[in-house]
Amino acid sequence: MLPVDGQPRGEAWRRSHTGHFGAAHDVEATQQYYNGYDASTRPAGFTSRAPFCHNGDRSVGTAMSVQPGTGPGGGGAGTPELSFVVVNWNGGELLRRAIESILASPPRVPYGIVVVDNASTDESLGWLRSAELAERLGDVKLALIENPENVGFGRSNNQAFASTGARLLFLLNADAELRPGACDTLVATLESDARIGACGPRLVNPDGSLQISVWRNPPAAWSTLLSGLRLYRLLPRRLRGELLLAGHWAHDRRRDVGMLSGAAILVRRELVEAVGGFDERFHMYGEDNEWCLRMVRAGWRLVFEPAAVVMHHGGHSSQRRWTDRERLDVQLDAFFRFQRFCLSRRQAVANLLATSVLLSVHRVWRRLRGQPVDDVTLTLRMHLADLKRTIRPRRSSGASSD
C-alpha cells in the first residue's frame, strides 16, 4: 500500500513509516492492533495460557547441536540466566554481525545463545558450526536448532523457548545488532518492576536515524482516519504524538506501551509461561502484534526503553524471499488473520471500512494526478472482500457480534 499523497517512497522511508503489517502510516491499513479476542476463531487446543505454542507442539526441529558446551542455551556452567534467541533464514553476513554484537556487548548476567535455522541454503550453517565461531564463543554456549523447512518466525521462537530454561529471553532478529550496554539497560528496566513482562529498545536504521517501533495497541478506526486523512495536523504536535505514537512520537522517553517490535524484545520466562508463546497461525508478520496484545490483556506491563539502542536493518528476509507484490499479499493476509483472531466483528468492520475509505481516497487522488491505480485498486478489492466475509454471520455459536 502507498501513502495518500501518491508520491513514490524509498525503502528507508518505507521502513521508518510502516507498522508490522507493512502499510505506510498515512494509510495505516495494517496497523490494527486490536482489542477483544474472539474465542470462536481460536483453533482447538489454543488457550491464553498455552505453554509455548498454540497447538501444544514443542518440537525443536530435526537436528540440534551445541557449541562449544554440553547443554542448550548455557553460558558458563549450568543454565544461563538469559538466552538470546535468534531466528535465521539465509542471514549470512548479517547473522554473523548479530552474533558478533552479542559477544562484543555481552550482558553482565550469565547468558547463552539459541539460533533457530529455517533451512538456510547460504553460508549461515557452515559459519555457525565453524571452529572460528567456537573460538570466538569461548565459554558461551550456542545451541543450534535446524529445521528442515522454514517454519515461520513464531514457531521458531517457540522452539527456542522450549529448548532453554533461562529466566530471561532476548529475542533478537538476525539482521539486528546490539549497541553497547543495550542488554544490561533492558534487564535493569525489566527488573525494576515485577509487573513488567517485556521491554524493548529504541531501534535505529543503519544510518542512525530512528526506526519506528511503537504503535497504538489497540488502535481504532478514528486513529486510522486521523492519520490517513492527515487530520492530525490540526492537533498540537505533543498531543498528536501521545495519541497516535508511531511516526508522530519522538521515541525519546521511557513509557508503557501496547506494542513492541519483535526485532528486539526482552521478556520474562514467567510471562511466557503465563500467556503462552507466539501464535503459530502467523507465519510472518503480525505474530508480535498478537503476542503483545495478549500480554497487555493479561495485565502485564510492556515498557519502551530508549536508553537501550539496537540497530535493525529491517526487511532482510522478506526482501530475499518475496517480490514486493508477494510480500504485500503476505502482509495483508496477516492483517486479515489478526482481525479474525483478535477483533470482535464490530471492531473488524470499523477498521476495514476506515481503511477502505482511505484507499478509495488515495485511488481518486492518483487518478486526478494521472498516476497508475492498479495496485491501489487491487488492495482495495482485497479489503472489501474481507469486509464482506467479516459482515457475514459467523457459523460458530460462540462468535462475538459486538
Secondary structure as GFF3:
##gff-version 3
##sequence-region A 1 402
A	DSSP	alpha_helix	11	16	.	.	.	ID=ss1
A	DSSP	three_ten_helix	39	41	.	.	.	ID=ss2
A	DSSP	beta_strand	63	67	.	.	.	ID=ss3
A	DSSP	beta_strand	82	88	.	.	.	ID=ss4
A	DSSP	alpha_helix	92	104	.	.	.	ID=ss5
A	DSSP	beta_strand	111	118	.	.	.	ID=ss6
A	DSSP	alpha_helix	124	128	.	.	.	ID=ss7
A	DSSP	alpha_helix	131	137	.	.	.	ID=ss8
A	DSSP	beta_strand	142	147	.	.	.	ID=ss9
A	DSSP	alpha_helix	153	163	.	.	.	ID=ss10
A	DSSP	beta_strand	168	172	.	.	.	ID=ss11
A	DSSP	beta_strand	176	178	.	.	.	ID=ss12
A	DSSP	alpha_helix	182	190	.	.	.	ID=ss13
A	DSSP	beta_strand	196	204	.	.	.	ID=ss14
A	DSSP	beta_strand	210	211	.	.	.	ID=ss15
A	DSSP	alpha_helix	221	228	.	.	.	ID=ss16
A	DSSP	three_ten_helix	231	234	.	.	.	ID=ss17
A	DSSP	alpha_helix	237	244	.	.	.	ID=ss18
A	DSSP	three_ten_helix	246	248	.	.	.	ID=ss19
A	DSSP	beta_strand	255	257	.	.	.	ID=ss20
A	DSSP	beta_strand	264	268	.	.	.	ID=ss21
A	DSSP	alpha_helix	269	275	.	.	.	ID=ss22
A	DSSP	alpha_helix	287	297	.	.	.	ID=ss23
A	DSSP	beta_strand	301	312	.	.	.	ID=ss24
A	DSSP	alpha_helix	316	321	.	.	.	ID=ss25
A	DSSP	alpha_helix	324	342	.	.	.	ID=ss26
A	DSSP	alpha_helix	345	368	.	.	.	ID=ss27
A	DSSP	alpha_helix	374	391	.	.	.	ID=ss28
###
